Structures are given as structure tokens and as C-alpha cells.
Amino acid sequence: MAEEEAGSLSQVLARVGASHQITDLARKLRFYNDWAPFYDQDVAALEYRAPSLAVDCLCQAFPGSRQDALILDVACGTGLVAAELQARGFTQLHGIDGSPEMLRQARARGLYHHLSLCTLGQEPLPSPEGTFDAVIVVGALSDGQVPCSAVPELLRVTKPGGLVCLTTRTNPSNLRYKEALETTLDTLEQAGAWGRLEAQPVDCWELATSESEAVAGTSAKDGFISGIIYLYRKQEAAQACPGARPSP
């Protein structure tokens, strides 16, 4: 690797490592606003695989016409998930994000029918109950981003029988959040709100930013952090989602 490439990767790792350490939401959103112009190139350098893997997981269970399906991309960022969805035949895409600059980048892709500024966890999603055939959130379920308490909102705007795909990191610094998230997911399942279709562990999620975060058995230089993809189907019968807010 050339010295300038190594230096660039070093800067990317430092930037992403810093983002993982910010747990205050307001600071996190300011960070994402500043990061937006460089985000795509940074995550490419990190070998970030979550958007592609999550969309693959969704596709394996999606039952109907992809072209006609209405999909909500939550915390859509610059639109990496939308690019993966479109490549697999989904064209009716809506997106929300809490960062105006990330939405600016997403709008430039021209893939979304509608984009909204919304900070999930601080306000309800701007859609009526049962709007979307599938809801997907990739990369935003972690400390300082979307709180676990917001998960019922994802379920609220999903159609009965629709799919909800979620991801989170399983590296050491995010394990406490992952445990809280799984408690929330299990509580909704026990209440009959949805059923789990998949919980897919992924060893190579993105490059680790430190040796302590790397998957066991690998070096910090070549190692990756791990993650997990969850896929749920909303129950068919009309039933209020526990913890969901009323539609706006």
C-alpha cells in the first residue's frame, strides 16, 4: 500500500473511531453533518459491508413485487442502502435521517421518491401506521444514535405482514447496546407484534479502528469488527405495537 493510501486509511479509522465514541445525540448529528461529504469514500475504505448484506437478507424473505413495494430507509445517510435496494429491483424508496447534510448527499443520488428530516427517538416517523411493505435501518442502532426505545416506531409504520430489517455492531464497545436492543426485540416478539425470521451474525462488518475492537483471532491491521442483521415479519392481525407513538 502506498504511503498516501496508508495515511488516508489511518485518517478514516481515526474518524470512524471518533464517531463510535460520541454518545451525545446532538454532538453525533453535528459530526455526521461534517462527515457527509466524505462519508461514502470513508466507508468504502473501511470495507463496510452492512448495506449490501442487510439488503440481501431482506430480499431473501421479501414475498411480492419489488418494483411495487414501498420501502422506508431509516437513518438513510447518503443513500448507500438505497443504491443496494435499487440494484435489486426496489424503486419506491422513502428515506429519513436526522442530518440535513446527509440528506443533501442522499438527494443528489436521485434514488428516493421522498426524503424527510427526522431524528428517530426524538420524534415519531412522519408516516401513518401501516404505510410500508418493508422498513430497513442499517448502521444507526448503537449508542448515541437511534435508541432501542424507538424500535416500536419502525414496527408502527410497517404494513401487517411487512418486513423490518435492523442491524447493529457486535464489537466490544457496542455489546451493552446490543443486549438492550435484543431485549426490546424479544419483548415485541413475546407480545405477538412480530416474529423473527433471521438473526444473522457477520464477522467482517467493517475494519476495526483499534485492536481491542477487532474480531478475536485477527490483528488490528487486518481485523474487522463484527455485526448482526435481524429480520422480522410484522404480525398480520390488527394489533397496536407496544410502545408505539400515535401517528402524526
N, C-alpha and C positions, 0 to 999 in steps of 0.2 A: 504494500500500500504506500502511495506517495505521501510525503510528509504533510502536504497541504490537505490531503484526504484524511489522514490520521488526525490532524488538528481539527478539521471540520467535525469528524465523528466525536472527538473529545468535547467539543463545544455543545454538540447535540446532547450527548449523555449528561453533561452538566445542566443543560436547560431542562431536560425531561426530569432529571433527578430533583431539580428545584421545584418543578410543578407537583411532583408526588409529595413533597414536604409541606406544601401550602394547604392548610385545613380550614382557613377562614374563607368563606364563600366570596365575600366582596373582593378580597385580595386575589382569589383564584380567577374571578371573572376579569379583573384588570390584567392579570398575567395572560389570559387567553386572548384578550384584545391585542396585546402587544405581540403575542406569538403568531397570530393569524397569518401574516404574510409569509412566514417561514415554516408553518406547520406541516404542509404536505412534504416538503423536502426533508424535514427533520424525521418524520415518522417513516419515510422511505429508508433513510439511513439506519433507523432502528430495526428495520425488517419487521415492522408492525403488521401482524397477520390477522388481527381481530376482525376487521371489517369483512374480509373475504371469508373467513371461517364461519362467522356468525350468519352471513347471508347463505352460505352453503347449508348450514344447519336448518335455517328457515325453509329453504327450498325443498329439502328432503321431505318435509311434512306438509307443505302447502298443497291444498287439495284442488283448487279451482283454477280459473283462467288468470294467469299472471298479468296479462295486459289490462284486464278489467279491475284488478284488485286495488283497493285504496290502502296505501301503506303510510304509516306515520314513523318518521325517523326522529327520535327524541335525542336531544343534545347532538344535533346533526353535524356540528362543527363546520368544516369546509366542504362537506359533501362526499367524503370517501365512501360511506355506506351507500349513498345514492348511486354512485358510479358502479358499485358492485351489483346493486339491485337492477339497475338498467341493463347491465351486461347479461343478466339472467332473465330478462323479459318483463320486469316490472316497470311500468311507466307512469302510474298515477301516484306520485310521490309528494307527500307533505313533510315539512321539516320544522322543528322548533329548536331554538338554542338561546342561552342567556347572554351570549356575547354578540354585540352588534357587528364587530369586525369579522368574527367567524361567519356570521350570516352574509356579510358582504362577499366573502370569498365563495360561499355556497351559491349565492345568487348568480355569480359570474359563471358557474358551471352550466346553468341553463337546464338543469335536470328536474327541478322541483316545480310543481304546479302552484304551490303556496308555501311561503316561509313566514314564521311568526317569531317575534322576540318573546320568550317566556322562560322564566327561571323556575323549573320544576322543583318543588319542595318549598318554594316561597309563594307560589300562586298556582291555581289549577290550570290544567291544559285547556287551551281555548277551543274546545270542540265538545259537541254534545255527546251524551252517553251512547255507546254502541255505534260509533262512526266508522271505525277502520277494520279492514279484514285482517290486518296484522300491525303490530307495534313492535319496533325494534329500538333498543338502546345499547350502544356499543361504546365502552370506554368511560362512561360518566358515572358509573356506580362505584364510588370509592370515597374515602374521607375528603370532606371539603367540597364535594360536588353534589350529586343527587343523593339525598338522604334515603335510607330504607323506608322511611315513613311515607315516601311519595309513590311507592310501588302500586298501591291500590288505584292511583290515578291512571296509570298505564292500563290497568285492567278495565277501569270505568269506560274509557273511550274505545275499547275493543268490542267488536260485534260478538254476540253469543256464537260460540264455535270458532271464533277467530284465534289467532296465534299471538303470543307475546314472547319475544326473544330478548334475553338480557345477558350481559357479560360482566365479569369483574376480574380483577387481578387476584392471584393467589400467592404472590410473593410475601415474604415475612412481614413487611410493614403494612400490608393490607389485610392480614388474616383476621383481625378483630372485626373489621367492617364486613368481611365475607361471612363470618359466623352470624353477625346480626342480620345480614341480608337473608341468609338461609333460614333463620328463624321466621322472618317475615314471609318468605315464600311458602314455608311449611304451614304457617298459620292460615294463610289463604287457601291452601290445598285442603287442610283439615276442615275448613269452613264450607267446602264444596264450591268455592268460587272458580277454581280451575284445576286442571290435572297436569302433572309433569309428564312431558314426552321425552325429555333429554336433559342430562347433566353431563356435559362433555368436557373432561379435563384437557388442557392443552399445555404441554411442556414448553414449547417455543412460542411464547406470546410476543415478546419483543426483547431486544437486547437489554441486559441488566445494566443499571447505572452504577452499581457497586458490587463488590464480591459478596457482601452479605445478602444481597438481594437475588443472586444468581441461583438457578436450579442446582440442587445438590449434585455433586459429581462433575461439575463443569468449572472452568476457570472464569474469572471476572472478564477477561478479554474476549472470550468466545461464548460465554454463557448467556442464557436467556432467563427472563422471569417467566413464571407460569401464569395461567389464567383458566377460566372456566366459562362455558357457554350453557345457559339454561334455556329450555324451550317449554312453554306451557300452552295448553289449549283452554280457552275460557269455556266454562260450563254453558250448556245450551239453554237451560231453562232461565227465565227471567228471575233474577235474584240480585239484590243490592250487594255491591262489593264492600266487605268490611273495611272501614276506614276511609272510603272514598268520599270526596267532597261533592256537593251538588254541582251539576253542570252550570257553566257560566251563562 
